[in-house]
Every structure is written in structure tokens, then in C-alpha cells.
Amino acid sequence: MRLLTILTILLCLGSALSADVMLFDRGLPITNLNNGAGANRSNVSWGDPGNQSFTGDNFILPALPGDQYLVNTLRIWTADGADPSFDFASTYTSLTLYAQPTTGSGSSVIQQGNFIGGTTLDNPNIKITPVTYADNSIYEGNSATYQLWEVDFTNLNWLVDPATVVNFGVFGATIDPTWFWVNHASNAALSGSPQDGADGIFFDFAVGGSLLSPVLEDSNGNGWDKSSDINVQILGSAVPEPTSIFLLGTAVLIVGSLARKKYQGIVHTQRT
């Protein structure tokens, strides 16, 4: 019984060290939604109708005593199609998450997949799910209504330094040159939900360019009547300090022993 108790404690400790939690929360707005909110509308979406750039933002994970975080999921939202039956493969060829490496220079593809039908990509780690806002509505543009989608880039196994600015962007390559991918954004003050790191600025990244040199965009007076940030959530876990790993390993050895004994520049627009 005593051995079983110790093993249970160790298993729980190991799980706690690796369980994914919300590390950064700038999620969907929950108040002042859509056109009914009038001048207080909080939700918007941004993309480049010329498909020469794609939008994104940045995040900073909290400082911690350990070395790094292991980021497993980056979540954003988009607005597209009239309803949950929308076939992404009829409009887009691929979807790519770009992000600034936590060390070194340049930019990198963190995850990519090709659409093969509906919401399915040839990379099963990219998951697209129809969702609604907190009031059960979907995205309203000025002249049309679009389905709201949650996009999860999962199983990233991405080491990110704490207290470090990380730029990211999401780009959907289109079949139709008159259409374009958008990333959902909101005005922090009107969103009514946690808006970690909101500064009223989002980014444009040139296709084929560097995520280290974004064009900063303030949507206030530049496509909208207020500032906004791209909505994003980051899930993962803190990588244990070497001391913690040592203690856990030592405890496992002890149990084993006991057992043996016993800004603007690129044109962008929202979904209208």
C-alpha cells in the first residue's frame, strides 16, 4: 500500500509537469459582437485581398524560473463560408503557421498542411472546427455573414523562451486569386474576455519574407474605426528545471529500490 501511494504521487507529479495549460490567452471577444453592437463592435478580421502578405501578431509567455516552455497548441480563428458545410479545399490549397524561432534568426514554418476536402488537411495535427461566439452568433460582415472557425495547430512540441517576443502569422494559400485568408481580431477594451499582450497593433508579413521584419498595422482609421489585435491562445507546459527533473528521477529510483526490497503599408481588409 505504501509503495502504491508513492507511485501514485510520482505519477501525479509527472503529469503536473507535462499537462498542457493555457499559457497565453487573447481569445475571442464575448461582448459587443457584430453589427448589433454599433460603434462598440469588438470583432473584426484581417487579411490581404492581394495575397501578397498575411496577417499575424506576437505573444510573450510569462517569465518563469525554468528554462523554456513546451508549446503544443497555437489556436487562432477565421471567418469563411456561409455555414459549417463550407469546403475549405474548394478555396484554399494549404494552410501554414509561421513563427519566429525562439533562438537564432530568420523565420520558420512551424506547421503546414494541404487541404484535401472539407476541413481536412493531409496533416492531422491541424484541426479546423466550426464554432460560435458566446451568444451563439457567427461572424457578421457589412454585407454577408460568415461561419466562424477555430483553427488549432496541435502537437507542435515547440520550445519557446519565457519573456521573449515571438512573432507569428497564419497564411492560407488560395485557389481563387480574388479571395483571401483572414485571421480573427478584436478590440481589447471592448472584447470582455482576457486579452493578454494586447497593444492595438497587428502585423503584416510579406509572403516569402521574414517574420522578424513585420509591417505594423493599426486598424484605427486604416480599415476600421478602432485598434485591434489578432486573437490567439497558446497551450503547453513549462519545461521543468534540471533540479526538478533530478528530484523526480531520484524519487523514481528510490521507489524502484523499495520495490526490489519490497504600422500600415500593405493593403489589408476585413471580411465584409
N, C-alpha and C positions, 0 to 999 in steps of 0.2 A: 504493500500500500504506500509506504514511504517513497519507494522508488518511482511508483506510478505518479505520485504527486509532483516529484521533482521533474520528471519528464514532461508532465503537463505544463508546468511553469515555464520550462525551457521552450517548449513548442509555442506557447503564447508569446514569449519574448521574441522568438524568431519571427513570428507572424507580425508582431507590432513593428519590428524593424523594417519589414518589407511591404506592409499593407499600403495600398495606394490611398492617398487622401487629397483633398483639394488644396493645392499649393498656391494657386493664384486664381482669383475669382472676379472676372469682369464679364459676367454672364448677361443674358438677355434682360432687357428692361421689363418691368412688371407693371408700371404705371404710365399714364399719358400716352397710350398706344394709338397709333393710326390716325386717320383724318379726323375722327371724332374729337380728338384732343385739341384740335385747332392749333393755335400758336404755341401751345405747350407740348406738341407732339415730341416724343422722345426717340422713336425708332426710325432708322434710315438704312440705306445700304449703298455701298460704293464699289465701282468698277470702272474700267476704261473701255468706252464703246469702240475705240480703235484697236483694242487688243495689242497695244504696244507696251502696255505696262499692266501691273496687277497690284492690288492693294494689300496692306498689312499694317502692322503696328509693332509694339515691343512689349516686353514684360520683364520684371525684375523679381526673382524669387527671394524670400526673406533671408537675412543673414542667419547663420547657424554655426555652432561650434565645429560640426563635422566638415568634411572636405567638399562634398558635392550633393546634388540631388539627382535621383534617377527619375527622369520624366518618362512616363509610359503613355500618357494620352494628352494630346492637344486638341481642344474642341472649339470649333467656330460654327457659325450659322450662315446660311444663304437663303435667298428668296428666288424661287423659279417655278415655272409651270403653274397650271391652274388648280391642280389638286394632287393628292398622293399617288395618282397613277402616272404622273409625269415620267417620261423615259429620258433619263439623262444621256443615254447613248445616242439618242436621235439628234442631240445638240452639241455634245462635248465628246472629245476623243480621250482626254486624260485629265487627271487631277493631281496636282503636285503641291506638297508642303515644302517650302524653302525656309531655312532658318540659318541664322548666323552661328557658326561653330562657337562653342564655349571657350575654346582655346585656338590659337593660330589665327589665320587671316583668311579673307575670302568668304564665299558663301557656299552653301551645300544643299543638296536635295536630301531632306530628312526622310520623306516617304513619297512614293509615287505609284499611281495605278492607272490602267486603261479601262475605260468603260466598256462593258460587254453586254449590257442590257438592263433597263430599268435603273435601279440604284446600285447595281452590282458592278464591281470592278474586278480585274484579274488579281488584285491584291486584296485578300480578305481582311487585312488589318485596317482598311479604310471603310468605315461604316457610315452610311447616309440614311437618316431616319426622318420621316415626316413628323413634325411637332406643331404645337400651337403656343401662343402666348399664354400667360397666366389667366387671361379672361376668355380663353378658348378661341380667340380670333387668329387669323393668319395675316400675312403682310399686305397692307393696302398701299398701292402707289397712287399717283394722281389720276391715272386713267384705267388702271387694271388692278386686280387682286392676284397675289401670287402665294403659292404654297410656301410655308416656312419649313426649312430643313436643318436638322442638326448634323454636323459633319464631324466625326470622331476619327482622328488619326491615332491608332492604338498600337500597343506593343512596340513602342518606339525604342525603349531601352537606351535612352538618350541622357548622357551625363551633362548636367548644367551647373555651372558655378553659382553659388549664392551671391546676392547683392551685386549682380552683374547684368547690365542691359543686354537683352537678347532680342534682336530684330527677327520678325517672321513675316511671311506672306503666303497666300494661297492663290493658286492660279489654275483655272480650268481652261484648257485649250479647246477652242470651238471649231465645229464643222462649218457653221454659218458665220461668215465674217461680219454680219450685221448684228450679231448677238454677242453677249459678253457675260463673264462670270462676275458676281458681286459678293462681297463679304459684308455681313450684317454689322451695323454700328449703332451707337446710341449716344445721346447727350447725357453725361453722367449725372448732372444735377436733377434731371427730370426722370431718370430711369427707375428710381425707387428700389433698386437692388444693389448689392455690393459692386463697386466699380473700381477695383484695385488698379492703381497706377494710372488712372485717367488724367490726361493733361490737355484734352481738347484737340489733339493732333493725331492724325493717322498718316500712313506712308504710301507713296507710290514707288514701286520698284520697276525699273526697265526690264522687259523680257530679255534674258540673257545677260543682264547687268549684275551688279554686286549689291547684296543686302546691306553692305557696310556703308553704302552711299545713297540712302533713300532721299526722295524728294518729299519734304514735309508739307502736309496739307492741312489747312484749317478750313473746314467746310462753312464757317460763318462768313456769309457774303460770297461764297465760292461754291454755289450749288445748293446751299441751304441757308436758313436764317439763324443757325446756331452751330457751335462747335460740336465735334463728335469723336469717338474713339471706336476702333474695331472691337467687337465683343469676343472675348476669348477666355477659356478656362484651361488650367493646367493641372493635371493629376499625376501623382507619383509619390515618391517616398524619399526621405533623407537617407543618404548612404551613411551607415554607422561609422563613427570614428574608429580608428585602429584599436583603441583601448577597448571599445565596446565589443568589437569582433573578437579580440583576445579573450575577454571575460566570458563571452558566450562559448567560445571554443573550449576554454578551460573547464567550464561547467559541464559541457558535454563529455569531456574526458573523465571528469570526476564521476559522473553518473555511470559511464561505461565501466569505471573501476569498481564502483559499488555493485554493479550488476554481476561482474565477474566474481566479486567476493560474495556478493548477494545481488514745310511750306509749299504753296501751289506752283505748278509749272506744267504738269501733264494734265491734259483734259480728263476729267472723270465725271461720272454721273451716277445717280441713284436709279433704282428700279421705279419707273413711272407708269 
